[in-house]
Amino acid sequence: GRKRLGNNKRGEKISDVSKDLSDGVKLIIFLELISSKKFNKKYDYEPKSRINYIQNVALALKFLEEELKIKVQGVGAEDFVDNNKKMILGFLWTLYRKYRIAVISEGDKSSEEGLLLWCKNTTTGYDGVNISSFTKSFRDGLAFLALSHKFDPEQFKYGEFDKLDPIARLNAAFDFAEKGLGVPKLLEAEEVMRGTTDERSLVLYTSLFFHAYRAKEEKERLESSKNEIANRLAGLQNSLENEKVSREQLIKQKDELKSLLASLEFEGAEREKRLRELEAKLEDTLKNLELEKLARMELEARLAKTEKDRAILELKLAEATEEKSKLEQLIEASRQRGAAEAQGLGLLRKNLDQHVHDLLKWQKLTVENSSSSSSIDDQIIVEVSGLPFGDQVKHLASKLDEENKAIQKLLSQKEDDLKIMKSKTSKSKSK
């Protein structure tokens, strides 16, 4: 039956990828290690037949696609079982690129471009080194010399190798990388110099330099943290020793602090008492302020009413003043009209008197026993006395009309008398 692979199998090494991964067991372990994810499906950890091999590898590829979200095109379980080295290396390159190259970033570049930019930035300042591509920039060996020297200038002397031929430079750099950086010698110097090395191999090899640099930086960071922690521990140790020496002093300070604490507690109680008293006074003050506020509001209301009444009185006073002014104007106009009427009445009376005087003259000429002018004048004055000005004018006009009619009548009578007298005279002369 199928069993779970025990932990004792995890220590085994892979010496030939074209053969050691064919049964699928080490392939599953390898995928668990690089992904840090657990393979939860059952598989045969001691397969005996080809079909068992294919089933294990198929489970591994399914785990890769479903759990790790990596889909490898063109490779199947049979390629592993049949030891197809080219397909297996392509598969491993995909995994390596996913977990070791895609994570590289430098500036605004990542993956292979980021790795190339990192190599360029790291080797800046070295004569003859100008990195622009993986296929051409590493052939003369100077770039690998610069990467090795920059990693450890004390152990690797750049000036000892830069004048050598390209193959000697490459071998010197590869040897130091293997010993000093822990980078295995994966490339052949002759192939690199001729430019026949596969570009992916160059990318893989230079990526090992990148991760060696990062591991060194991490180690230095950890060492720095370790030293810092050690310094802190030493400081704490000194503090502990100082505390032991000053223990009696601390006990004395403790007693003093207890005494001070008791004093502070007493003062705190007194302050609490005073605080309660102040709160009571504050409450009374707030109540008084509230009463004063209500009284002030009432006073403001009365004041507003008084202001309103004053405004009404001022309005009425203005109206009374205006009415008084109008009355004074009416009185003045009435006075002026009365004066004018009196003046007109006097003038009318004067004219009437003159007319009456003229009328009397006519009466004297026409009537022998006519009344005196003074008697007629006095009679008219008596009649108009006490009448309004308008009625006086009407009465005088009526009298004038009557007198005019009387004069006309007298004139007519005189004319008739003259005619009779003329007739009598004519008759007398004829006789």
Beta strands, then each sheet from edge to edge (+ up, - down):
strand 1: 105-106
strand 2: 109-110
sheet 1: 1+ 2-
end
